[in-house]
Amino acid sequence: MIEHSKITDFQLRIKIKNAEICFGGNQKLKIYGTLKCASGKRMKRENRVFFYTEEEAEKNGFRPCGHCMKTKYQKWKNGLI
């Protein structure tokens, strides 16, 4: 997990461009989703974190986003994950 406040914008752009970082999350709400999600783009910088994989996000106790990851969210909500 990489906190947005602990990485420079330049380093972040490089990691995203090289497809190293694929998911973002809200540290306070414990929600993760795709980097293109409109909900994720609105969150405050100090709450934003990044993940290399979905497994990493789930290991850290994050749940899938209900907007950009509807299928996974429904499985999580129904207790299948």
Helices and strands as residue ranges (DSSP letters): E 2-3, G 4-6, H 9-17, E 23-26, E 31-34, H 38-42, G 45-47, E 48-51, H 54-59, E 63-64, H 70-77
